């Protein structure tokens, strides 16, 4: 779908679903809400990650696909390594609700960053293609 409709078609709903997941977890009082959050996270992350990886691979020459894949995974690994430490510090200082809302803020910042990237690349493509 990202090939035919564009990366934004996949990522904006994914940003929404991952934000919803964090909001649900911030207010979860039982298993049902945690399970709803898991479903939102699965659809959000499960649709975004392959679309982002495919876009990374398409941006470079096929001979450099290893570089594109490695760069993508390094970013994911850094986030998965540092994220829990930051989340743990926030939850210790302010509680779990604040930690989950901080994650919503990070998703919002990612959405803003993607919007800027998308507008710049769209403008560049329009200039290049006339």
C-alpha positions as CSV (number, residue, x, y, z in Angstrom):
1,X,0.0,0.0,0.0
2,X,2.9,2.4,0.6
3,X,4.0,1.9,-3.0
4,X,0.7,2.8,-4.4
5,X,-0.7,5.3,-1.9
6,X,2.6,6.7,-0.4
7,X,4.3,6.3,2.9
8,X,2.1,9.0,4.6
9,X,-0.9,6.8,4.0
10,X,0.6,4.2,6.2
11,X,2.4,6.3,8.8
12,X,-0.2,8.8,9.9
13,X,-2.6,6.1,11.0
14,X,0.3,4.3,12.6
15,X,1.2,7.4,14.6
16,X,-2.4,7.6,15.7
17,X,-2.6,3.9,16.7
18,X,0.7,4.0,18.7
19,X,-0.5,7.2,20.5
20,X,-3.8,5.5,21.3
21,X,-1.9,2.6,22.7
22,X,0.1,4.8,25.0
23,X,-3.0,6.7,26.1
24,X,-4.8,3.5,26.8
25,X,-1.9,2.2,28.9
26,X,-1.7,5.4,30.8
27,X,-5.3,4.9,32.0
28,X,-5.5,1.1,32.1
29,X,-7.2,-0.4,35.1
30,X,-7.6,-4.0,33.8
31,X,-6.6,-6.6,31.3
32,X,-9.2,-5.6,28.7
33,X,-7.7,-2.2,28.2
34,X,-4.2,-3.6,28.1
35,X,-5.3,-6.0,25.4
36,X,-6.8,-3.2,23.4
37,X,-3.6,-1.3,23.7
38,X,-1.7,-4.3,22.5
39,X,-3.9,-4.5,19.4
40,X,-3.4,-0.8,18.7
41,X,0.3,-1.2,19.1
42,X,0.5,-4.3,16.9
43,X,-1.4,-2.6,14.0
44,X,0.5,0.7,14.4
45,X,4.0,-0.7,14.6
46,X,3.3,-3.7,12.4
47,X,2.3,-1.5,9.5
48,X,4.8,1.3,10.0
49,X,8.0,-0.7,10.4
50,X,7.9,-2.6,7.1
51,X,6.8,0.5,5.2
52,X,9.7,2.6,6.7
53,X,12.2,-0.2,6.0
54,X,11.0,-0.6,2.4
55,X,11.3,3.2,1.9
56,X,14.8,3.1,3.3
57,X,15.7,0.4,0.8
58,X,14.2,2.3,-2.1
59,X,16.1,5.5,-1.4
60,X,19.5,3.9,-2.2
61,X,20.9,2.1,-5.1
62,X,20.3,-1.7,-4.9
63,X,24.1,-2.2,-4.4
64,X,23.8,-0.3,-1.1
65,X,20.7,-2.1,0.2
66,X,22.8,-3.5,3.0
67,X,23.8,0.0,4.1
68,X,20.1,1.1,4.1
69,X,19.0,-2.0,6.1
70,X,21.8,-1.7,8.6
71,X,21.1,2.0,9.1
72,X,17.4,1.3,9.7
73,X,18.2,-1.4,12.2
74,X,20.8,0.6,14.0
75,X,18.2,3.3,14.6
76,X,15.7,0.8,15.9
77,X,18.3,-0.9,18.1
78,X,19.4,2.5,19.6
79,X,15.8,3.4,20.4
80,X,15.0,0.0,21.9
81,X,18.2,0.2,24.0
82,X,17.9,3.7,25.3
83,X,14.1,4.0,25.4
84,X,13.5,1.7,28.4
85,X,16.2,3.5,30.4
86,X,14.6,6.9,29.8
87,X,11.1,5.4,30.4
88,X,12.3,3.8,33.7
89,X,13.7,7.2,34.8
90,X,10.5,9.0,34.0
91,X,8.3,6.4,35.6
92,X,10.5,6.4,38.8
93,X,10.3,10.2,39.0
94,X,6.7,10.9,37.9
95,X,4.8,7.6,37.6
96,X,3.7,5.4,34.7
97,X,1.0,7.7,33.5
98,X,3.6,10.5,32.9
99,X,5.9,7.9,31.2
100,X,3.1,6.9,28.7
101,X,2.2,10.5,28.0
102,X,5.9,11.2,27.4
103,X,5.8,8.4,24.8
104,X,2.8,10.1,23.2
105,X,4.9,13.3,23.0
106,X,7.7,11.4,21.3
107,X,5.2,10.0,18.7
108,X,3.9,13.5,18.1
109,X,7.4,14.8,17.6
110,X,8.0,11.9,15.1
111,X,4.8,12.8,13.3
112,X,5.9,16.4,13.0
113,X,9.3,15.3,11.8
114,X,7.8,13.1,9.2
115,X,5.4,15.8,8.1
116,X,8.4,18.2,7.5
117,X,10.3,15.4,5.7
118,X,7.3,14.6,3.6
119,X,6.8,18.2,2.6
120,X,10.4,18.8,1.7
121,X,10.7,15.6,-0.4
122,X,7.4,16.4,-2.1
123,X,8.6,19.9,-2.9
124,X,12.0,18.6,-4.2
125,X,10.2,16.0,-6.4
126,X,7.9,18.7,-7.9
127,X,11.0,20.9,-8.7
128,X,12.9,18.0,-10.2
129,X,9.9,16.6,-12.2
130,X,8.7,20.1,-13.3
